[in-house]
Amino acid sequence: MSGRHTKGGCFALIAGGGTAGHVLPAIAIAQALVDRGHRPSSIEMVGSERGIESRLVPAAGFSLTLLPGRGIERKVSLQNIGALLGLLRAMGRAWLLVGRKKPRVVVSVGGYASVPCALAAAVRRIPII
């Protein structure tokens, strides 16, 4: 496979994170793509501002975009209002990011940041894994 991509675009956008259970598989997928001939610059990682990806992904040599917000609590609380507002902001940023990067595929590994990116990809008819 070639690491070719359109100007401003990328081959794969890998979204998700928060914990090592999401981030480490995302890095493994990105590395597997590099091992198959894609340039690291053709892979965009997306995570949460509150996750460990801000340390692990750059150390692995991949670019990272962080989305704002936090997860929604499983009970009724005032904090969920802020979480919903953060989710809306993250949705807007993901929409713009997916539109700007024009990935050929979006890989969702779970976690907070995966939802906005997967929804943006679905609406834009970009394949999701």
N, C-alpha and C positions, 0 to 999 in steps of 0.2 A: 504494500500500500504506500501511497505517496503522502507526504506531509503537506501537499499543496492545499491551499485554501484561498478564498477570495480576499481581496484587500479589506482589512478590518474585520474579517471573518475568522472562524476557527473550525476545526474538524469536529471536536467534541466539547460540549459543555457538561462538566460533571458537577452535580449539585447535591449538597447535603452536608451534614456534619453535626457538630455539637459535642460528640463523644468520639473516643477512639474507635468504637464499634462502627461508626459511619465513616470517619476520616481515613482510617487505615485501608479499608477496602477501596475507597475513592482513589487514594494514592496508588494502590496496587493496579487498579484499572488504568490509570494514567500512565504508569510505568510500562504496563503491557502494551499500550498503544505506541509508546516510544520504541519499545523493543521490536515492534512490527513496522517501524519506519516513519512514524509521525514525529514531527518536531515538537519539543516541549512547548514551543510558542503557539502551536496549533491546538493546544488543549487549555481550556479555561475552567478553573475550579471556582465554585461558588459555595460560600458557607455563611455561617451566622457570626455576627459581631461578638457573641458571647461564647463561642466554642473554641476548642483547642486548635482548630484548623489554622488560626492566625499564626501559630508557631510551626506546626507540622508541615503545612503545604509549601510555604516558601523554602523551608529547609530541604524539602524534596526536589526543589528546582522548578516548581510550577507557579504560574501567576494565579492570583486569588482575588476575587471580588467578595466583599462581605456585605451581607444584607442586614438591615436594622431589624429590631424587634426581638420578641421572645415567644415561647410557646404559651398556649392557653392552658390555664389551670382546669382541672377536672371537677371543679366546684364553682358555684356562683360566687363571684367576687368582683370588687371594683377594679382589681388589677387586670381582669380580663378585658375591660374597656380599653386600657392602654395597650394590651396585647393585640386586640383587634385593630387598633389604629396602626400599630407597628406592622401588622400583617398587611394592611392596605398599602403602607409605604413600601414594604418589601415587594408586594405585587407590582407596584409601579416601577420600581427599580429593576425587577426581573424582566418585566415587559420590555423596557428600554434596552437592557443588556442583551436579551435574546435577539431583539431586532437589530442591534448594532453588530453583534458578533456573527449572526447568521450561521449557527452551527448546523452541521449535517445531521447531528444526533444529540439528544440530551439524555444523559445518564443520571438517574435519580438513585441515590444510595440511602435515602431516608434522612430523617432529621428535619428540623425547622426549615432550612433553606431550600429543601427539595420541593416543597409544595408550590411556592410561587414560580419557580423555574419550570416545573412540569406543566403547570397550568398555562404559562406563557407559550411553551412549546406546543401544547395541544391546540391552543387557539390558532397558532401560526402554522399548524400542520407539519411540525417537525417531529420526526420519529422519536419516541421516548423508550428508553430501556430501564 
